[in-house]
């Protein structure tokens, strides 16, 4: 089944940082691993160097007697439950100089030895290149090999050995693998390691100056992938995020260009599936909240005395759109009292001062002291006269 949209070849991964009984798999050819299952099959070893096994996803201890939960351990003699008394430790340390081409016995490893460790504690040019002369028991009639007890043990000649290939090997060129080409098309370069080396042992070499190798030095660099590149997508810079706050988008232009970027081709000549995105989501932070916006105060409703004046109060977003998300507790007033200066000259013509409204509410205007307001004073001029 695909993993993150791709298919991989998986192999078990038991490196550091993972649960020992989880099924961790490493993608071959890649540098990542993933847990594919929380537990491996019961009975799987927890670690390669341990007898412990996994049960229900947990590592359970197994003794050397192969019993679950047992504390039995091997002693130094590889005896399960032993006390280490059935064997002896043999060790030797060699730190002397050898004559050129000579040999010296460091330690003899007895037959049946366990826990054998042979270690070179410092870099050395010493090695062992030996020929052994084996002694066997053969029939005289057909020269076939038979068991040793058919021959007289007293007449057995000693097994001999001698040094071989003691002469130094001639220098030769070591040629490494080619590196990846620096470009996939339009001509790239690749390189490889070329050294003049000489073998000084079965697994040891020394590097010499190039003049010591007599043959022509192999090339170390060469051109590769000289074929022309197909048209490719070229993306221009992203635009600014729109709008200026909150979630939005960035846009860019993507062109189908030649590999040298000098020619522009129709989009159909580039692979659609490899086209870079032309729009991505973006955000420049949270937008400021809607706020109350007030207009200018209007004219006072009274031409004389106390009156009222109005103004517009709107809840607008940062873009100027009407909104209903402003806190009502912070709403500014849309109406306030106002006062106009009254003319103190008396009205001479009593005919012009009369109660206009036919409904008999002017006594109420007088009672509730509304005569100071221009509107009521005009409607109930006669009643309010002198008050």
Secondary structure, 3 states (H helix, E strand, C coil): CCECCECCCEEECCCCCCCCCCEEEEECCCCCEEEEECCCCCCCECCCCCCCEEECCEEECECCCCCECCCCCECCCCCECCCCCCCCCCCCCCCCCCCCCCCCCCCCCCCCCCCCCCCCCCCCCCCCCEEEECCCEECCCCCCEECHHHCCHHHCCCCEEEECCCCCCCCEEEECCCCCCCCCCCCEEEECCEEEEEEEECCEEEEECHHHCCCCCCCCEEEECCCCCCCEEEECCCCCCECCCCEEEEECCEEEECCCCCCEECHHHCCHHHCCCCEEEEECCCCCCCEEEECCCCCCCCCCEEEEEECCEEEECCCCCECCCCCHHHCCCCEEEEEECCCCCCCCCHHHCCECCCCCCHHHHHHCCCCCEHHHHHHEHHHHCCC
